């Protein structure tokens, strides 16, 4: 008999089977062996999960690990530790590293390093164009044969529509995923935050909603034409939600994600020139936030991801005009989602598990997101009853850049389990 782990008396939330209730889980050889009351495992290591919620580990479709080339911001080891601390068991790493992930040997570096130096699952996406210059497509077929599951130009859009159309056709032929950063770069014009009265108050150049919406509409149309599976990254506007809703009705194979900062904060929360509030796309207006919440609740938007984008404190001290875009998210995403959406009854606990684990695993076509018998034992155990204060000094990520410092939330991770092994245990 192989190694066993027994989780006792936890409140199980399984979005795959729809089961929700107090039960035990027996794990053997990295898989869920049994679920039910009063399970025993005489040789098993035991976790008492009384009063805690047991869910599939989060599958985050949007993470910047900064490795290689930007490892003062983050690396695979620190990013993996941050994921584990947040209850995230799988991540899809974005390709805008230095150099970009546009060749097999570069992706092989990440895959091998992740296998030996972190406990979580790391899936590396590939760039769509060589060196992410938007001029020539990567060797899509070679990368697909190597095992790449997703392509993205994240950090920018492929602005040449003909090139993007050809990329979609070739990626669709392999039934792989396109993670689409929607930004018409010509319309940005130096903007650093949402274009509204708050930008005027701070004397900062703004970014209109149309910067995102134009590319979201273009790529939804191209995806429908090409039969491509497209996933819109970090949706931030009311119209991007409506574009996804309409495209689905017309039969497009489209999915979308929202990040916790985009359903929790608005540009009204930016009181001064604090670049911890600078992200791309920017914090939008209340109308946008309410539309995103509605789209999450009605199933139009199926995924909650982080766009975890760590930067050094020195970089973020430069203010809105000079600092890089991005905030960290791996260690706070579940707590923010529970606090902002579940406690307010916008989503149920089951819906949260669907959007943070089951749906992203299904969209990327990887294991995870399930607690049914025979599934991989990727599990996170949370205390959703006891509030705590977000303190970036406690982050294990190298990036401490968050607008949520000092915010009270519910959802402290107690255990993270990957392939049946406890990779993170909080002080209880």
Buried (B, 14 or more C-beta within 10 A) or exposed (E): EEEBBBBBBBBBBBBBEEBBEBBBBBBBEBBBBBBEEEBEBEEBBEBEBEEBBBBBBBBBBBBBBBBBEBBEBBBBBBBBBBBBBBBBBBBBBBBBBEBBBBBBEBBEBBBEBBEEEBBBBBBBBBBBBBEBEBEEBBBBEEBBEBEBBBBBBBBBBBBEEEBBBBBBBBBBBBEBBBBBBBBBEEBBEEBBBBBBEBBEEBEBBBBBBBBBBBBBBBBBBBBBEBBBBBBBBBBBBBBBBBBBBBBBEEEBBBBBBBBBBBBBBBBBEBEEBBBBBBBBBBBBBEEBBEBBBBBBBEEBBBBBBBBBBBBBEEBBEEBBEEBBBBBBBBBBBBBBBBBBBBBEEBBBBBBBBBBBBBBBBBBBEBBBBBBEBEBBBBBBBBBBEEEBEBEBEEBBBBBBBBBBBEBEBBBBBBBBBBBBBBBBBEEE
